[in-house]
Amino acid sequence: MNLLATEDFEHKGKTVQITTSAEGNRFVVVAKLDGVQVSPQYSVDLTTHSDYFMQHKTSLIAHLKDIARSDIQDGMYYKA
């Protein structure tokens, strides 16, 4: 897995990491708590991401990170 970025946010007194990586021809976003994955993998393939960006000038990766963060904040995550 090729790590592209990690960003932290606080949720109920704990630090959650949203990580973005490249796996094959896909960008993958997951949420981790204490190094343990607590979300499903949210992903988009490179071609779809590129096409979407060309049409809308916004990143699908950013949307996936927003979804991962929102799911955690809404209580939809695996208990770590």
C-alpha positions as CSV (number, residue, x, y, z in Angstrom):
1,M,0.0,0.0,0.0
2,N,1.4,3.4,-0.9
3,L,0.4,6.0,1.7
4,L,-0.4,9.4,0.3
5,A,-1.8,11.3,3.2
6,T,-3.1,11.0,6.8
7,E,-5.1,13.6,8.6
8,D,-6.3,13.4,12.2
9,F,-9.5,14.6,13.8
10,E,-10.9,14.4,17.3
11,H,-14.0,12.4,18.1
12,K,-15.3,11.8,21.6
13,G,-11.9,12.5,23.1
14,K,-10.1,10.1,20.7
15,T,-7.9,10.9,17.7
16,V,-9.1,9.2,14.5
17,Q,-6.8,9.1,11.5
18,I,-8.2,9.3,8.0
19,T,-5.7,7.7,5.7
20,T,-5.6,7.9,1.9
21,S,-3.5,5.4,-0.1
22,A,-3.1,4.2,-3.6
23,E,-3.7,0.5,-4.1
24,G,-3.3,-0.7,-7.7
25,N,-5.4,1.6,-9.8
26,R,-7.6,2.8,-6.9
27,F,-7.4,5.5,-4.2
28,V,-8.5,4.1,-0.9
29,V,-9.7,6.0,2.2
30,V,-10.1,4.4,5.7
31,A,-10.6,5.6,9.2
32,K,-8.3,4.2,11.9
33,L,-8.4,4.5,15.7
34,D,-5.2,3.5,17.5
35,G,-3.8,2.1,14.3
36,V,-6.8,-0.3,13.8
37,Q,-9.1,0.2,10.9
38,V,-12.6,1.1,12.1
39,S,-14.3,1.9,8.8
40,P,-15.0,0.1,5.6
41,Q,-12.7,1.0,2.7
42,Y,-14.1,3.9,0.6
43,S,-12.5,3.9,-2.8
44,V,-12.5,5.3,-6.3
45,D,-10.6,4.1,-9.4
46,L,-8.1,6.5,-11.0
47,T,-10.0,6.9,-14.2
48,T,-13.3,7.8,-12.5
49,H,-11.5,10.2,-10.1
50,S,-9.8,11.9,-13.1
51,D,-12.9,12.2,-15.2
52,Y,-14.9,13.6,-12.2
53,F,-12.2,16.1,-11.5
54,M,-12.1,17.3,-15.1
55,Q,-15.9,17.8,-15.1
56,H,-16.5,19.2,-11.6
57,K,-13.1,20.6,-10.5
58,T,-13.4,18.9,-7.2
59,S,-11.8,15.8,-5.8
60,L,-13.7,12.5,-5.2
61,I,-11.0,11.7,-2.7
62,A,-12.0,14.7,-0.6
63,H,-15.6,13.5,-0.8
64,L,-14.6,10.0,0.4
65,K,-12.7,11.5,3.3
66,D,-15.7,13.6,4.2
67,I,-17.9,10.5,4.1
68,A,-15.4,8.6,6.3
69,R,-15.3,11.4,8.9
70,S,-19.1,11.8,8.8
71,D,-19.7,8.1,9.3
72,I,-17.4,8.2,12.4
73,Q,-19.1,11.2,13.8
74,D,-22.5,9.6,13.2
75,G,-21.4,6.5,15.2
76,M,-21.1,4.2,12.2
77,Y,-17.8,2.5,12.8
78,Y,-16.3,-0.8,14.0
79,K,-15.5,-0.7,17.7
80,A,-11.7,-0.8,18.2
